[in-house]
């Protein structure tokens, strides 16, 4: 057996499911000198295992965005039982990040590349001032909204479309694409031939009214095969303009077709957005998944 094969056998691929309050973090992705979820998780793994793999998330939530069930994957050599790893990580992570499950998975699994669908929720409190225990997790919106129009608008987005009108420029992706260019002849032309696609498929897109002890809340839930930078927040901001009568429902197809961010509405605040869940192909997971 070759030395490389022996080394490969020593590594195990891990899948973590975690929840976090994103208020005090600058998003998922590591940024020098700034608190991030990925950075905290990498540091915790280093303290617990002596290894510091960079966990790969199912997606990069932005600053202030929360997660109910984010998924991360990485490899470790340390032979540690799953329950012990989960318990040890929760002891060393800040209270705003909790691991709900740790398990080993096949080496082919990748938190982002293996994902087949994601669901996001956006939560709106129906009054100008939300209770203090909700303020970090909702958008307090006192406007009079036509819920039927919101629902009709949400349904327009179901299907396969180019969502460029609802995508913010992602500087990280722009830098990566620029990094693909070399000074070899024809490199720029190659980049132009294969631009990043802004086409996504939305499986369900709905609003619901929830009544709780703290008052009425509108919740937007959207499930799709993937989402662009700020896409859900831009969809919500545009739909709110429809719901309060600042934009006609009939204009939405034209906004989609425009493929121009300036055609759509404003970006809703980050604090109301939650990554709700991530789905994977059963073939990527052990039989018990």
Beta strands, then each sheet from edge to edge (+ up, - down):
strand 1: 12-20
strand 2: 56-57
strand 3: 66-76
strand 4: 97-105
strand 5: 115-125
strand 6: 139-140
strand 7: 159-162
strand 8: 199-212
strand 9: 215-224
strand 10: 273-280
sheet 1: 2+ 3- 1+ 4-
sheet 2: 2+ 3- 10- 5+ 6+
sheet 3: 2+ 3- 10- 5+ 9- 8+ 7-
end
